[in-house]
Amino acid sequence: MISYRIDKDNADTPYIKNWVEQLNMQCVPKTYIGLVGAMAFGGVFISCFFIPALGDKYGRLMCWAVTLFF
């Protein structure tokens, strides 16, 4: 088992606060981390059902701008 500790107090070395630390995912099961990636692809899959219909109804430029906002 590899153990590590990040030295946040040392100003000489740069430190990046990534999403694993922000969401406190250091000690969660691997299935939860995989679920984060699966949910991203699931969101793309679900949006493929209604975004093209909205693009045909309201215009593709408006739907493109709204999806970029989200």
SEKOLBA-466883 format. One record per residue (C-alpha): residue number from 0; residue in three letters; x, y, z. Coordinates in Angstrom, 2 decimals, decimal comma, padded with zeros to 5 digits. Layout:
<torba><num>NUM</num><residuo>ALA</residuo><xx>X</xx><yy>Y</yy><zz>Z</zz></torba>
...
//
This chain:
<torba><num>0</num><residuo>MET</residuo><xx>000,00</xx><yy>000,00</yy><zz>000,00</zz></torba>
<torba><num>1</num><residuo>ILE</residuo><xx>001,39</xx><yy>003,38</yy><zz>-001,00</zz></torba>
<torba><num>2</num><residuo>SER</residuo><xx>000,89</xx><yy>006,13</yy><zz>001,53</zz></torba>
<torba><num>3</num><residuo>TYR</residuo><xx>001,26</xx><yy>009,77</yy><zz>000,70</zz></torba>
<torba><num>4</num><residuo>ARG</residuo><xx>000,80</xx><yy>013,11</yy><zz>002,38</zz></torba>
<torba><num>5</num><residuo>ILE</residuo><xx>000,51</xx><yy>016,46</yy><zz>000,64</zz></torba>
<torba><num>6</num><residuo>ASP</residuo><xx>002,44</xx><yy>019,31</yy><zz>002,19</zz></torba>
<torba><num>7</num><residuo>LYS</residuo><xx>000,03</xx><yy>022,25</yy><zz>001,83</zz></torba>
<torba><num>8</num><residuo>ASP</residuo><xx>001,99</xx><yy>024,53</yy><zz>004,14</zz></torba>
<torba><num>9</num><residuo>ASN</residuo><xx>005,17</xx><yy>024,69</yy><zz>002,05</zz></torba>
<torba><num>10</num><residuo>ALA</residuo><xx>004,94</xx><yy>027,82</yy><zz>-000,13</zz></torba>
<torba><num>11</num><residuo>ASP</residuo><xx>007,93</xx><yy>026,83</yy><zz>-002,28</zz></torba>
<torba><num>12</num><residuo>THR</residuo><xx>006,25</xx><yy>023,88</yy><zz>-003,98</zz></torba>
<torba><num>13</num><residuo>PRO</residuo><xx>003,12</xx><yy>024,41</yy><zz>-006,09</zz></torba>
<torba><num>14</num><residuo>TYR</residuo><xx>000,00</xx><yy>022,57</yy><zz>-004,97</zz></torba>
<torba><num>15</num><residuo>ILE</residuo><xx>-003,07</xx><yy>021,83</yy><zz>-007,09</zz></torba>
<torba><num>16</num><residuo>LYS</residuo><xx>-006,33</xx><yy>021,17</yy><zz>-005,26</zz></torba>
<torba><num>17</num><residuo>ASN</residuo><xx>-007,94</xx><yy>018,60</yy><zz>-007,54</zz></torba>
<torba><num>18</num><residuo>TRP</residuo><xx>-011,46</xx><yy>017,15</yy><zz>-007,62</zz></torba>
<torba><num>19</num><residuo>VAL</residuo><xx>-010,46</xx><yy>014,02</yy><zz>-005,70</zz></torba>
<torba><num>20</num><residuo>GLU</residuo><xx>-009,55</xx><yy>016,10</yy><zz>-002,67</zz></torba>
<torba><num>21</num><residuo>GLN</residuo><xx>-012,40</xx><yy>018,59</yy><zz>-003,11</zz></torba>
<torba><num>22</num><residuo>LEU</residuo><xx>-014,99</xx><yy>015,79</yy><zz>-003,10</zz></torba>
<torba><num>23</num><residuo>ASN</residuo><xx>-013,15</xx><yy>013,85</yy><zz>-000,37</zz></torba>
<torba><num>24</num><residuo>MET</residuo><xx>-012,80</xx><yy>010,75</yy><zz>-002,57</zz></torba>
<torba><num>25</num><residuo>GLN</residuo><xx>-009,53</xx><yy>009,43</yy><zz>-001,14</zz></torba>
<torba><num>26</num><residuo>CYS</residuo><xx>-011,23</xx><yy>006,69</yy><zz>000,88</zz></torba>
<torba><num>27</num><residuo>VAL</residuo><xx>-014,35</xx><yy>005,88</yy><zz>-001,16</zz></torba>
<torba><num>28</num><residuo>PRO</residuo><xx>-014,75</xx><yy>002,59</yy><zz>-003,03</zz></torba>
<torba><num>29</num><residuo>LYS</residuo><xx>-013,49</xx><yy>002,42</yy><zz>-006,61</zz></torba>
<torba><num>30</num><residuo>THR</residuo><xx>-017,03</xx><yy>001,84</yy><zz>-007,87</zz></torba>
<torba><num>31</num><residuo>TYR</residuo><xx>-018,03</xx><yy>005,35</yy><zz>-006,75</zz></torba>
<torba><num>32</num><residuo>ILE</residuo><xx>-015,15</xx><yy>006,89</yy><zz>-008,67</zz></torba>
<torba><num>33</num><residuo>GLY</residuo><xx>-016,14</xx><yy>004,88</yy><zz>-011,73</zz></torba>
<torba><num>34</num><residuo>LEU</residuo><xx>-019,71</xx><yy>006,04</yy><zz>-011,27</zz></torba>
<torba><num>35</num><residuo>VAL</residuo><xx>-018,58</xx><yy>009,67</yy><zz>-011,66</zz></torba>
<torba><num>36</num><residuo>GLY</residuo><xx>-017,29</xx><yy>008,89</yy><zz>-015,17</zz></torba>
<torba><num>37</num><residuo>ALA</residuo><xx>-020,32</xx><yy>006,78</yy><zz>-016,03</zz></torba>
<torba><num>38</num><residuo>MET</residuo><xx>-022,68</xx><yy>009,58</yy><zz>-015,02</zz></torba>
<torba><num>39</num><residuo>ALA</residuo><xx>-020,89</xx><yy>011,96</yy><zz>-017,39</zz></torba>
<torba><num>40</num><residuo>PHE</residuo><xx>-021,43</xx><yy>009,60</yy><zz>-020,32</zz></torba>
<torba><num>41</num><residuo>GLY</residuo><xx>-024,99</xx><yy>008,94</yy><zz>-019,14</zz></torba>
<torba><num>42</num><residuo>GLY</residuo><xx>-025,72</xx><yy>012,66</yy><zz>-019,25</zz></torba>
<torba><num>43</num><residuo>VAL</residuo><xx>-024,48</xx><yy>012,88</yy><zz>-022,82</zz></torba>
<torba><num>44</num><residuo>PHE</residuo><xx>-026,56</xx><yy>009,84</yy><zz>-023,76</zz></torba>
<torba><num>45</num><residuo>ILE</residuo><xx>-029,75</xx><yy>011,24</yy><zz>-022,19</zz></torba>
<torba><num>46</num><residuo>SER</residuo><xx>-029,28</xx><yy>014,67</yy><zz>-023,75</zz></torba>
<torba><num>47</num><residuo>CYS</residuo><xx>-029,05</xx><yy>013,11</yy><zz>-027,22</zz></torba>
<torba><num>48</num><residuo>PHE</residuo><xx>-032,79</xx><yy>012,41</yy><zz>-026,98</zz></torba>
<torba><num>49</num><residuo>PHE</residuo><xx>-034,04</xx><yy>015,97</yy><zz>-026,52</zz></torba>
<torba><num>50</num><residuo>ILE</residuo><xx>-031,32</xx><yy>018,42</yy><zz>-027,63</zz></torba>
<torba><num>51</num><residuo>PRO</residuo><xx>-031,70</xx><yy>017,69</yy><zz>-031,40</zz></torba>
<torba><num>52</num><residuo>ALA</residuo><xx>-035,48</xx><yy>018,15</yy><zz>-031,17</zz></torba>
<torba><num>53</num><residuo>LEU</residuo><xx>-035,04</xx><yy>021,46</yy><zz>-029,38</zz></torba>
<torba><num>54</num><residuo>GLY</residuo><xx>-032,49</xx><yy>022,48</yy><zz>-032,00</zz></torba>
<torba><num>55</num><residuo>ASP</residuo><xx>-035,00</xx><yy>021,86</yy><zz>-034,78</zz></torba>
<torba><num>56</num><residuo>LYS</residuo><xx>-037,72</xx><yy>023,78</yy><zz>-032,96</zz></torba>
<torba><num>57</num><residuo>TYR</residuo><xx>-035,81</xx><yy>026,81</yy><zz>-031,58</zz></torba>
<torba><num>58</num><residuo>GLY</residuo><xx>-032,72</xx><yy>026,91</yy><zz>-033,75</zz></torba>
<torba><num>59</num><residuo>ARG</residuo><xx>-029,38</xx><yy>025,20</yy><zz>-033,43</zz></torba>
<torba><num>60</num><residuo>LEU</residuo><xx>-027,47</xx><yy>028,31</yy><zz>-032,39</zz></torba>
<torba><num>61</num><residuo>MET</residuo><xx>-029,66</xx><yy>028,86</yy><zz>-029,32</zz></torba>
<torba><num>62</num><residuo>CYS</residuo><xx>-029,38</xx><yy>025,19</yy><zz>-028,22</zz></torba>
<torba><num>63</num><residuo>TRP</residuo><xx>-025,63</xx><yy>025,27</yy><zz>-028,78</zz></torba>
<torba><num>64</num><residuo>ALA</residuo><xx>-025,28</xx><yy>028,37</yy><zz>-026,60</zz></torba>
<torba><num>65</num><residuo>VAL</residuo><xx>-027,47</xx><yy>026,91</yy><zz>-023,83</zz></torba>
<torba><num>66</num><residuo>THR</residuo><xx>-025,58</xx><yy>023,62</yy><zz>-023,75</zz></torba>
<torba><num>67</num><residuo>LEU</residuo><xx>-022,28</xx><yy>025,51</yy><zz>-023,57</zz></torba>
<torba><num>68</num><residuo>PHE</residuo><xx>-023,65</xx><yy>027,42</yy><zz>-020,58</zz></torba>
<torba><num>69</num><residuo>PHE</residuo><xx>-024,52</xx><yy>024,20</yy><zz>-018,74</zz></torba>
//
